[in-house]
C-alpha cells in the first residue's frame, strides 16, 4: 500500500487472486469520466472488530483505492473511495454501479483526513448489488424464472471530485464471498455460533427506549463541546439473550470516533431490550441499528 494511504492503512493478512477487470459488455460512463483499472489484487483485512475488502486502482498516473467494510454479518457494508490526488467539491456525491446504473449513495458524504492527505467519499451499500447469479424467486402463486443478475463492470462516482471517477472492479462474487467468510470467522471470535444468529426469527426490541435515549444523549465528548460540533451517525448493536448490549460499533463515524466511543459506552450501560427470539422461541443474539444525534445547545 502506498504511503499516501497511511492514514487508513489496513492490517492485510489474506490475499485473493486478482479478478478480471474487463466486463463482458462495454460500460456506459459520462464523457468526462476518468477510468481507473486495478493496480493490485483484492485483499481482506481481518481486523479485531470488522472485516474489509481493499484494492488500489490507477488511471496510469494517479492511484485511488476502494474499501468495503463490515462490522456485522449481513449484506450492508460501508464504502470508502478516495485518493490523495482527488480534489473534493461541495456537491453531494452520486455513486452508481455500472453498466446498470444502480445507485447506492444514500447518506453519502465526503471525508478528509486531518493532514489532508486522504480525500474520500463515504457511503454504504448492500453487497448483493455487487453479486451476479440467480435471484431468489418471489411469491407462491406461480413459478417464475427470473433473469440472471448482470455482472457489474464497476462503480462510478460523479460530482464528489473534480472529475467523474469510473472504477473498473470487474466481477465481485469471489471478493464478496471472501468478505463474508471473514465475518463468519469474526463472529466465532466473539464466542457466538454464526448459526445461532441465523436462527433468530424476531429482532431485539427496545425497552423504555425514550428514557435511555435521553440518558445516552447526556454523554457528550469534551472534544465536541470545545468545538461546538453537531453530528449524526449510525450505530449497530449486538444484543445478547439477556437483553443487554454485547457489542456496539458505528459503520460510518469517520471523523466522529470520539462521539462513537462515548455513545457506545453509554448505550452499553443504559440500553435494554427484549432479546431476539429463535425458531424455538428461545432468546438469542440479534442485531439492532439506529442513528445517534448530538447537538450542542
N, C-alpha and C positions, 0 to 999 in steps of 0.2 A: 504494500500500500504506500502511496506517495506521502511525503512529509506534509503536503498541503492539507491532507485529511487527518492530520494527527489529532485535531480536536475531537474527532469522532472515531478514533481508531478502535478496531474490533479485535477481540481475542479469538482469532480464527483457528479452529482446530480440526475441521473436517472439510475436505476439498472434493467437489464434484467434478466430473469431466465437463469440459466446456461444451455448451449446447450450440447447435447451428444457429446462425444469426439471420439467415435469409428465409423469409416466409415463402409459401407456395405461390402467393399472388403478390403483386407489387402494391404496397400500401399507398393510400392517397393521403398526402400531408399538405399543409399550407405551403404556398410558394416560397415564403420566407424561412421555412423550417431548415434547420441545420441538423443533419443526421449524425448520430453517434453509434459506432459499431463496437462490439465487445473488445476490450483491451486486456482481458484476463478471464479466468473461469469463475463460475458461481462458487462462493464459499459460504459455509454455515458457521455462525457464531453460537457456540454452546455457552451462553452466559449463565450466571448463577440464578437469575430470576427471569430470563427471557431467551428467545431464540430468534435468529435473524438470518436472512439471505443477503449477501452483499456481492456487488460486481462493479467493476470500473468499465467505462466506455470512453471512446475517443473519436473526435472528428478529424483526426490526422494531425492536429496541432495542440488541442487542449483536451483535458480529461474531465469527466464528471463521474458521479457514482450514484447508485441507487441502492436503497436498503429497505427490505420488508421485515418488520419486527413484530413478533407476537409475545404477549405477556400472559395469555391464557389459551387453552385449546379452543378450537372452533375455526371459523373462516375469516374473522376480522383480523387485519394487520395494519400497523402503522406504516406509512410510506414516507421515506425521506429521499429527496433527489436534489443534489447540489454539486457545487464545484467552486474552486477559488477564482476562476476567471469569469464567472457569471455575474452579471450586473442585475440587481433586483429592481423591478418597477414598483409603482404604488398601486398597481391594479391587482385585483384578486385573481389567483391562478385559475386556469381552466385546464383540467387534466382529463385525457381520454385514452382509451385503448383503441388502437387502430389495427386493421382497416375498418372494424365495425363501428367505431365511434362511441363506444360505451363510456359514459362519463362517470368519474368517481371522485369529484373534487368537493364533496360535502365537508364543510369545516376546514377547507384548505387555507393555509396561511403561510407566510414567509418566515424564515428564521435566519439570523446572522449571529455567528459566534462572537464572543466578547472582543477578540482580537481582529475580527473582520475577515479572517482567512477562509471561513466557511460560509457560503451563501446558499441557502437551500429553501425548498418548499417542504411543508409537512402536511400530510393528509392521511386518509385511511381508505381502505377498500376491502371488499370481500374477495378472498383468494380464489373462490370458484370462478370469478370473472376472468381469471388468467388461464383456466384449465380448459382443455378440449375434451371431447368424448360425448357419450350419450347422456343427456339429462334425464332425471327420473320422470316416470310417467305420472300424469296428474289425473285424478278422477277415477271413479269405479264404473261409470255407466258404459263406457266403451273403451276399447283398446286403441291407443293412439301411438303411432310410431313417429316420435319427434325427429326433427332434423338434427344431425350432429352439431355440437357446438363448434364454431370455427376456431382454427388455430390462429392465435394472435400473432401479429408481426412486431408490435412494440407498443410503447407508451409515448404519448405526445403531450407536451406542456406548453401552453400558449399564455401570453400576457404577463407571466410572472417575471421573466427575464428580458434582457434587451433583444433577444431573438427567440423564435419558437424552436423548441427542442424536440427532436424525434429520436427516441432511444430504441434501437433495434434489438429487443430482447430475444426474439425468436420464441419457440415453444417453451412453456413454463411448467408443464406437467411434472417433469423429473425434479426440478428445483423445489417446487411447492411440496412434493411428496417428502423430500429430504427435510424441509422445514417442519412438516407435521410429525415426522419421526422424532425430530429433536424435541418437540413439545411433549410427545408421549413419554420420552425418557425423562424430561424435566419434571413432569407430574410425579413420576415414581420417586424422584429425589425429595419430594415434599412428603413422602410417606403415604401417598394415595394411589390406589389401584386405578389406572385410567378407565378401566371398565366400570368402576363404581360411578364415575362422573357420567358415563354414557347411560347408566340405568336411571338417572333422575328423570322423572316424568312431570314434575312440577318444580318451578324455580323457587328460590328463597323469597319470602315476603316480609317487608319491613314491619317491625312492631313499634308503635309510638314514634313514627318517623319524624313528625313535626317537632317533637320535643328534642330528640337527639340531634337533629339538624341544627337547631338553634344553639345547642351547646357546642357543636363542632365549629360553627361559624365564629364563635368567640375566640378560637385559637387562630391567631393571625401572626405570621412570621415577622419578627422585628425588622428584617431587611425590607419587607413590603411596607411597613409603617413608615420607615425613614424615607422611602422614595415615593410614598403615596400611590403604590401600584394597585391596580384593579386587574383581576384575571378571572377566567372561566376555563375549566379544563375537565375532561372526563376522568373518572376513576372506575376501576374494576375490582370488585371484592370477591374473594373466595370465602364463602360462608360454610362453616362446619356443621356437623349434625347437632351440635349444641346451640346453634343459632348465633354464635359469635363469629366475628371476622377473623379468619385464619391467615389471610394474606390480602394486601392492598397495594395496588400499583396504578399509575396513570399511563395510558399508551401515548399520551400527547401533551406532555408537560415540559417540553424543551424550553429552557429559559425560566421555568417556574418550578424548578426542583425543590426550592425552599418551601413553596406552598404545598407541593405534593407530600413532602416529609411531614409537615405539620398536620395536614388534612388526614393523612393515613394514620398517624399516631392517634388523633382524636377519634376517627372512625372506629379504629380497633378498640378503643377504650369505651366508647359510648353506644355505638350502633348495635341493635339487637334485631333478630329476625326469627320468624318461623322458618325452620330449615327446609331445604329441598326434600322431596319425598321420592323414593324409588318405586319400581313397579310392584313391590310387595308391601307398599305403604309404610316403609321404614324411613326415618330421617337419614339423609345422606349429604354429601358435599354438593354444592352448587355455586354458580357464579351469578353476581348481581352487579349491574353497572348504573351509573348516574353521573351527573355533572355537579361539580363544586364551583360555587361563585363566591368570590371575595371582593368586597367593595369597601373602600375607606369612607368614613363619614366625618 
